[in-house]
Amino acid sequence: ATREHAELESSTGLVQQTTDEQTLELKNEGSTEKEKQEIAFIDDDGNRIPVMAADYGFRSGSGRLYQDGYGSVPSSATALALGNFKKEFMELRKSVRFNEYKELSSTMDPNPLSKAALVVGSALQSTLTKADSWLEGRGVLGKVEQDTARASLTPKERKVLEKLQALRLDDRRVIAREHKREKEGRGVKAPWLIKGSYVFLCWVLDILYANRPIQRFWVLETVARMPYFAYISMLHLYESLGWWRAGAELRRIHFAEEWNELHHLQIMETLGGDHLWIDRFFAEHAAVFYYWVIILMFFASPSAAYVFSELVENHAVDTYSEFLEENKEVLQGIPPPLVAVTYYKSGDLYLFDALHTEWESGSIRRPECNNLYDVFVNIRDDELEHVATMKACAENTIKPKMDGPKGLEEAKDQVTKLGTSNVNNKEAQEVI
């Protein structure tokens, strides 16, 4: 059980707990002891926001922001690697022995490639099941027991899970939305190699994650963090080598972007996006590969790397927009995860504000977060901010925007002064 869930089960009456910048309210409701508990977030204005009590992810109870162990120092890489391998090897065995892949076959599109993959996958699963059973029977491997975590969910929690599993996304409508955007002149001009790589990435996701939007989003957010980490790595390297010392403020923006994507990732995990072993295996290895691709791309041409990210972020905007349109009523009936409410509604929003490079001076973004629909609207709008920043970086117009609203206002003031001093127009354009 998650920390929140465990607290719900053990609490009686009305309990308030403050952790970091958040206030949680635990309240008795319902008929049975386990169903009586409800968890709510109290924001800075005193508003009570009921949040999702259960965490449906593989890492529920650990490895989640704002839970026990958050902010602790890790052990050695050897200990971490061995511990993770042992845990994931057991999960691999469970996935094969109890055939987690059945739920994939029910969602795959009936195209020739998917059918072929299903036949090969079924044969492989059957072979591995026999091999694992044989090794277990001879004492080479330990006994495998089926995961029962979801069996302990309350009826209310199970109903939320069923709603999450019923969410759908039509890939063809996402593609149509993207084509419409491009026809309206809001497309991204990219070299054929960059564009081709982007199209291939989208095609792979469409094949592997048809009708599994939450899992698709989790994979996307796992991978989406890597470009910002890569940009920070390269800018730091250039500073250390003495090649380039003007990237410190840019690193701050990229860190805010990476921090934002981390919260998107944690939200998708809470919704169960990382529940299956095969999804974790694919996403985690793809993320490492993607990191080095972006490193090499940035080394050759920072502009090309930013253009690629702009393409991916635009695709994310189109995908989330379509998802919101298709699932609006269902999403409005699901409470938001605690990690989402904490990120968007807690007191210290410095990193959230640092994400925004296109907002006018004096205006700040303070989104609603009352249900899962609000959460996905916020994520979609965050991706729009990433698009704007990547575009500005690709076009080398990010400088006046580095301080967010303050930077934009100062740039406008400077242009006004240049205009009154009869400085030629070209210089004013360079400032802005």
C-alpha positions as CSV (number, residue, x, y, z in Angstrom):
1,A,0.0,0.0,0.0
2,T,1.1,3.6,-0.5
3,R,2.0,5.8,2.4
4,E,-1.3,7.8,1.9
5,H,-3.3,4.5,1.6
6,A,-1.7,3.1,4.7
7,E,-2.4,6.2,6.7
8,L,-6.0,6.0,5.6
9,E,-6.4,2.5,6.8
10,S,-4.9,3.2,10.2
11,S,-6.6,6.5,10.9
12,T,-9.7,7.1,13.0
13,G,-11.8,10.2,13.2
14,L,-10.4,13.4,11.7
15,V,-6.6,13.7,11.3
16,Q,-4.6,16.5,9.8
17,Q,-1.0,16.0,8.8
18,T,1.5,18.5,7.3
19,T,4.3,17.1,5.1
20,D,6.7,19.7,3.5
21,E,4.5,22.3,1.9
22,Q,1.3,20.2,1.9
23,T,-1.6,19.7,4.3
24,L,-3.5,16.4,4.2
25,E,-6.9,15.8,5.7
26,L,-8.0,12.3,6.5
27,K,-11.7,11.9,7.1
28,N,-14.1,9.1,7.9
29,E,-16.8,8.4,5.3
30,G,-18.6,5.3,4.0
31,S,-19.9,2.1,5.7
32,T,-17.0,-0.3,6.2
33,E,-13.8,0.5,8.1
34,K,-11.7,0.5,5.0
35,E,-14.2,2.5,2.9
36,K,-14.6,5.1,5.7
37,Q,-11.4,6.9,4.8
38,E,-11.0,9.8,2.4
39,I,-7.8,11.8,1.8
40,A,-7.9,15.5,0.9
41,F,-5.4,18.2,0.2
42,I,-5.8,21.6,1.9
43,D,-4.3,24.3,-0.3
44,D,-2.9,27.7,0.8
45,D,-6.4,29.3,0.5
46,G,-7.9,26.7,2.8
47,N,-9.7,24.9,0.0
48,R,-10.3,21.2,0.5
49,I,-9.5,19.1,-2.6
50,P,-10.3,15.3,-2.3
51,V,-7.5,13.3,-3.9
52,M,-7.0,9.8,-5.1
53,A,-6.5,7.5,-2.1
54,A,-4.9,4.6,-4.0
55,D,-1.7,4.5,-6.0
56,Y,-2.1,2.0,-8.9
57,G,1.6,2.1,-10.0
58,F,4.3,-0.6,-9.6
59,R,6.3,1.7,-7.3
60,S,3.4,2.5,-5.0
61,G,4.7,3.1,-1.5
62,S,8.2,3.9,-2.6
63,G,10.1,6.0,-5.2
64,R,7.2,8.5,-5.3
65,L,7.6,12.2,-4.7
66,Y,6.2,13.5,-1.3
67,Q,6.2,10.0,0.2
68,D,8.3,8.2,2.8
69,G,12.0,8.2,1.7
70,Y,11.6,11.2,-0.6
71,G,14.8,13.2,-0.6
72,S,17.0,10.5,0.9
73,V,20.5,9.6,-0.3
74,P,20.8,6.5,-2.4
75,S,23.1,3.6,-1.7
76,S,25.9,2.5,-4.0
77,A,25.3,1.9,-7.7
78,T,26.2,-1.8,-7.2
79,A,23.6,-2.3,-4.4
80,L,21.0,-0.4,-6.4
81,A,21.6,-2.3,-9.6
82,L,21.6,-5.7,-7.9
83,G,18.5,-4.9,-5.9
84,N,16.6,-3.6,-9.0
85,F,17.7,-6.7,-11.1
86,K,16.5,-9.1,-8.4
87,K,13.1,-7.3,-8.1
88,E,12.6,-6.9,-11.9
89,F,13.7,-10.5,-12.6
90,M,10.9,-11.7,-10.3
91,E,8.5,-9.4,-12.0
92,L,9.6,-10.7,-15.4
93,R,8.9,-14.3,-14.2
94,K,5.4,-13.2,-12.9
95,S,4.6,-11.5,-16.2
96,V,5.4,-14.7,-18.0
97,R,3.9,-17.2,-15.6
98,F,0.6,-15.3,-15.1
99,N,0.6,-14.0,-18.7
100,E,0.3,-10.3,-18.2
101,Y,0.4,-10.0,-21.9
102,K,-3.2,-11.1,-22.3
103,E,-4.4,-7.6,-21.6
104,L,-2.1,-6.3,-24.4
105,S,-3.7,-8.6,-27.0
106,S,-7.2,-7.2,-26.2
107,T,-6.1,-3.6,-27.0
108,M,-3.8,-4.1,-30.0
109,D,-5.1,-2.8,-33.4
110,P,-5.9,-5.7,-35.8
111,N,-3.2,-4.8,-38.4
112,P,-0.8,-7.4,-39.9
113,L,2.2,-6.2,-37.9
114,S,0.3,-6.3,-34.6
115,K,-1.0,-9.8,-35.4
116,A,2.5,-11.1,-36.2
117,A,3.8,-9.6,-33.0
118,L,1.0,-11.3,-31.1
119,V,1.8,-14.7,-32.5
120,V,5.5,-14.4,-31.8
121,G,4.9,-13.0,-28.4
122,S,2.4,-15.8,-27.5
123,A,4.9,-18.5,-28.6
124,L,7.7,-16.9,-26.6
125,Q,5.5,-16.5,-23.5
126,S,4.5,-20.2,-23.7
127,T,8.1,-21.3,-24.0
128,L,9.4,-19.2,-21.2
129,T,6.5,-20.3,-18.9
130,K,7.5,-24.0,-19.4
131,A,11.2,-23.2,-18.8
132,D,10.5,-21.2,-15.7
133,S,8.2,-23.9,-14.3
134,W,10.9,-26.5,-15.0
135,L,13.6,-24.5,-13.2
136,E,11.3,-23.8,-10.3
137,G,10.4,-27.4,-9.9
138,R,14.1,-28.3,-9.6
139,G,14.9,-25.7,-7.1
140,V,17.0,-23.5,-9.4
141,L,14.6,-20.6,-9.1
142,G,12.4,-19.6,-6.2
143,K,8.6,-20.0,-6.1
144,V,6.6,-17.4,-8.0
145,E,3.5,-16.0,-6.3
146,Q,0.9,-13.9,-8.0
147,D,0.8,-10.2,-7.1
148,T,-2.3,-9.6,-4.9
149,A,-1.8,-5.8,-4.3
150,R,-4.8,-4.8,-6.4
151,A,-7.0,-7.5,-4.8
152,S,-7.0,-5.5,-1.6
153,L,-8.5,-2.4,-3.2
154,T,-11.8,-1.1,-1.8
155,P,-14.8,-1.1,-4.2
156,K,-14.4,2.7,-4.6
157,E,-10.7,2.3,-5.5
158,R,-11.5,-0.5,-7.9
159,K,-14.1,1.6,-9.6
160,V,-11.5,4.3,-10.1
161,L,-9.1,1.7,-11.6
162,E,-11.8,0.5,-13.9
163,K,-12.4,4.0,-15.1
164,L,-8.7,4.5,-15.8
165,Q,-8.5,1.2,-17.7
166,A,-11.5,2.3,-19.8
167,L,-9.8,5.5,-21.1
168,R,-9.1,5.5,-24.8
169,L,-7.1,7.4,-27.4
170,D,-7.7,7.3,-31.2
171,D,-4.3,7.6,-32.8
172,R,-5.8,8.5,-36.2
173,R,-7.5,11.5,-34.7
174,V,-4.2,12.6,-33.1
175,I,-2.6,12.4,-36.5
176,A,-5.4,14.4,-38.1
177,R,-5.1,17.0,-35.3
178,E,-1.3,17.3,-36.1
179,H,-2.0,17.7,-39.8
180,K,-4.5,20.4,-39.2
181,R,-2.0,22.3,-37.0
182,E,0.6,22.1,-39.8
183,K,-1.9,23.3,-42.4
184,E,-2.7,26.3,-40.2
185,G,1.0,27.2,-40.3
186,R,1.9,26.0,-36.8
187,G,4.1,23.1,-37.9
188,V,7.8,22.7,-37.3
189,K,10.3,23.0,-40.1
190,A,12.9,20.3,-39.6
191,P,15.6,18.6,-41.7
192,W,14.5,15.3,-43.2
193,L,16.7,13.2,-40.8
194,I,15.1,14.9,-37.7
195,K,11.6,14.7,-39.1
196,G,12.1,11.0,-40.2
197,S,13.3,10.1,-36.7
198,Y,10.3,11.8,-35.2
199,V,7.8,10.1,-37.5
200,F,9.4,6.7,-36.7
201,L,9.1,7.4,-33.0
202,C,5.4,8.2,-33.3
203,W,4.8,5.1,-35.4
204,V,6.4,2.8,-32.8
205,L,4.3,4.3,-30.1
206,D,1.1,4.0,-32.1
207,I,1.9,0.3,-32.7
208,L,2.9,-0.6,-29.1
209,Y,0.5,1.5,-27.2
210,A,-2.8,1.4,-29.2
211,N,-5.7,1.9,-26.8
212,R,-3.4,2.1,-23.8
213,P,-3.2,5.9,-23.3
214,I,-1.9,5.9,-19.6
215,Q,0.9,3.5,-20.4
216,R,1.7,5.4,-23.5
217,F,1.9,8.7,-21.6
218,W,4.1,7.1,-18.9
219,V,6.5,5.9,-21.6
220,L,6.4,9.4,-23.2
221,E,7.1,11.2,-19.9
222,T,9.9,8.8,-19.0
223,V,11.6,9.6,-22.3
224,A,10.6,13.3,-22.4
225,R,12.8,14.1,-19.3
226,M,15.9,13.0,-21.1
227,P,16.4,15.9,-23.5
228,Y,16.5,18.4,-20.7
229,F,18.9,16.3,-18.7
230,A,21.1,16.0,-21.9
231,Y,21.0,19.8,-22.5
232,I,22.1,20.4,-18.9
233,S,24.9,17.8,-19.2
234,M,26.2,19.4,-22.4
235,L,26.0,23.0,-21.2
236,H,27.7,22.0,-17.9
237,L,30.4,20.2,-19.9
238,Y,31.0,23.2,-22.2
239,E,31.3,25.4,-19.0
240,S,33.8,23.0,-17.4
241,L,35.9,22.9,-20.6
242,G,35.9,26.6,-20.9
243,W,34.2,26.5,-24.3
244,W,31.0,28.3,-23.4
245,R,30.1,30.2,-20.2
246,A,26.8,31.8,-21.2
247,G,24.5,28.9,-20.5
248,A,23.9,29.1,-16.8
249,E,20.5,30.7,-17.0
250,L,19.6,28.3,-19.8
251,R,20.4,25.4,-17.5
252,R,18.1,26.8,-14.9
253,I,15.2,26.8,-17.4
254,H,16.0,23.3,-18.5
255,F,16.1,22.1,-14.9
256,A,12.6,23.5,-14.3
257,E,11.4,21.7,-17.5
258,E,12.9,18.4,-16.3
259,W,11.3,18.9,-12.9
260,N,8.0,19.5,-14.6
261,E,8.3,16.3,-16.7
262,L,9.3,14.4,-13.6
263,H,5.9,15.3,-12.0
264,H,4.1,14.3,-15.2
265,L,5.9,10.9,-15.0
266,Q,5.0,10.5,-11.3
267,I,1.3,11.3,-12.1
268,M,1.3,8.6,-14.8
269,E,2.9,6.1,-12.5
270,T,0.2,6.8,-9.8
271,L,-2.4,6.1,-12.5
272,G,-0.8,2.7,-13.2
273,G,1.2,3.5,-16.3
274,D,4.2,1.5,-15.1
275,H,2.3,-1.5,-13.8
276,L,3.4,-4.0,-16.5
277,W,7.0,-5.3,-16.6
278,I,7.2,-5.0,-20.4
279,D,6.4,-1.3,-20.3
280,R,9.0,-0.6,-17.7
281,F,11.6,-2.5,-19.6
282,F,10.9,-0.7,-22.9
283,A,10.6,2.8,-21.4
284,E,13.7,2.7,-19.2
285,H,16.0,1.3,-21.9
286,A,14.5,3.6,-24.5
287,A,15.2,6.6,-22.2
288,V,18.9,5.8,-21.8
289,F,19.2,5.3,-25.6
290,Y,17.4,8.5,-26.2
291,Y,19.7,10.4,-23.8
292,W,22.7,9.5,-25.8
293,V,21.0,10.3,-29.1
294,I,20.2,13.8,-27.8
295,I,23.8,14.2,-26.5
296,L,25.2,13.4,-29.9
297,M,22.6,15.6,-31.6
298,F,23.4,18.6,-29.4
299,F,27.1,18.1,-29.9
300,A,26.6,18.3,-33.6
301,S,23.9,21.0,-33.6
302,P,22.1,22.4,-30.6
303,S,19.5,23.9,-32.9
304,A,18.7,20.5,-34.4
305,A,18.4,19.0,-31.0
306,Y,15.9,21.7,-29.9
307,V,13.9,21.3,-33.2
308,F,13.6,17.6,-32.5
309,S,12.3,18.4,-28.9
310,E,9.9,20.9,-30.4
311,L,8.5,18.3,-32.7
312,V,8.0,15.8,-29.8
313,E,6.5,18.4,-27.5
314,N,4.0,19.5,-30.2
315,H,3.0,15.9,-30.6
316,A,2.5,15.7,-26.8
317,V,0.2,18.7,-27.0
318,D,-1.8,17.2,-29.9
319,T,-2.0,13.8,-28.0
320,Y,-3.2,15.3,-24.7
321,S,-5.7,17.6,-26.4
322,E,-7.3,14.6,-28.2
323,F,-7.2,12.5,-25.1
324,L,-9.0,15.3,-23.1
325,E,-11.7,15.6,-25.8
326,E,-12.3,11.9,-26.0
327,N,-12.4,11.2,-22.2
328,K,-13.7,14.5,-20.7
329,E,-16.7,13.1,-18.7
330,V,-14.8,10.1,-17.3
331,L,-11.8,12.3,-16.3
332,Q,-14.0,14.8,-14.5
333,G,-15.3,12.0,-12.3
334,I,-11.9,10.9,-11.1
335,P,-10.1,12.7,-8.2
336,P,-6.5,14.0,-8.9
337,P,-3.4,12.2,-7.6
338,L,-1.7,13.7,-4.6
339,V,1.5,14.3,-6.5
340,A,-0.4,16.5,-9.0
341,V,-2.1,18.6,-6.4
342,T,1.1,19.1,-4.5
343,Y,3.0,20.2,-7.6
344,Y,0.3,22.6,-8.9
345,K,-1.1,23.9,-5.6
346,S,1.6,23.9,-2.9
347,G,3.2,27.0,-1.5
348,D,6.6,27.1,-3.2
349,L,6.0,27.3,-7.0
350,Y,9.4,28.8,-7.9
351,L,10.4,25.9,-10.3
352,F,6.9,25.9,-11.7
353,D,7.1,29.6,-12.5
354,A,10.6,29.2,-13.9
355,L,9.1,26.8,-16.5
356,H,7.2,29.7,-18.1
357,T,9.2,31.8,-20.7
358,E,6.2,33.3,-22.6
359,W,4.1,34.9,-19.9
360,E,3.6,38.6,-19.8
361,S,4.9,40.6,-16.8
362,G,2.5,40.7,-13.9
363,S,0.7,37.6,-14.9
364,I,1.3,34.2,-13.3
365,R,-0.3,30.8,-14.1
366,R,-2.1,29.2,-11.2
367,P,-4.1,26.2,-12.6
368,E,-7.0,24.4,-11.1
369,C,-6.5,20.8,-9.9
370,N,-9.9,19.6,-8.7
371,N,-10.1,16.4,-10.8
372,L,-8.2,14.3,-13.3
373,Y,-9.5,16.3,-16.2
374,D,-7.9,19.5,-14.7
375,V,-4.6,17.5,-14.2
376,F,-4.5,16.6,-17.9
377,V,-5.4,20.1,-18.9
378,N,-2.4,21.3,-16.8
379,I,-0.1,18.7,-18.3
380,R,-1.2,19.8,-21.9
381,D,-0.6,23.4,-21.0
382,D,2.8,22.6,-19.6
383,E,3.7,20.9,-22.9
384,L,2.7,24.1,-24.7
385,E,5.3,25.9,-22.5
386,H,7.9,23.4,-23.5
387,V,7.0,24.0,-27.2
388,A,7.5,27.7,-26.8
389,T,10.8,27.3,-25.0
390,M,12.2,24.8,-27.5
391,K,11.2,27.0,-30.4
392,A,12.9,30.0,-28.8
393,C,16.1,27.9,-28.1
394,A,16.1,26.5,-31.7
395,E,15.7,30.1,-33.1
396,N,18.2,31.5,-30.5
397,T,15.6,34.0,-29.2
398,I,15.5,32.6,-25.7
399,K,17.8,35.3,-24.1
400,P,15.2,38.0,-23.2
401,K,12.9,35.3,-21.9
402,M,15.3,33.6,-19.5
403,D,13.9,35.5,-16.5
404,G,10.3,34.7,-17.5
405,P,7.9,37.7,-17.3
406,K,10.6,39.9,-15.8
407,G,12.9,39.2,-18.7
408,L,10.3,40.0,-21.3
409,E,9.4,43.3,-19.6
410,E,13.1,44.4,-19.4
411,A,13.6,43.5,-23.0
412,K,10.6,45.7,-24.0
413,D,11.9,48.6,-21.9
414,Q,15.3,48.2,-23.6
415,V,13.8,48.3,-27.1
416,T,11.8,51.4,-26.1
417,K,15.0,53.1,-25.0
418,L,16.8,52.1,-28.2
419,G,14.0,53.5,-30.3
420,T,14.1,56.9,-28.5
421,S,17.9,57.1,-29.0
422,N,17.5,56.7,-32.8
423,V,19.5,53.4,-32.7
424,N,18.9,51.6,-35.9
425,N,16.1,49.0,-36.1
426,K,18.4,46.0,-36.5
427,E,20.0,46.6,-33.1
428,A,16.5,46.7,-31.5
429,Q,15.5,43.5,-33.2
430,E,18.7,41.8,-31.9
431,V,17.7,42.8,-28.3
432,I,14.2,41.4,-28.6
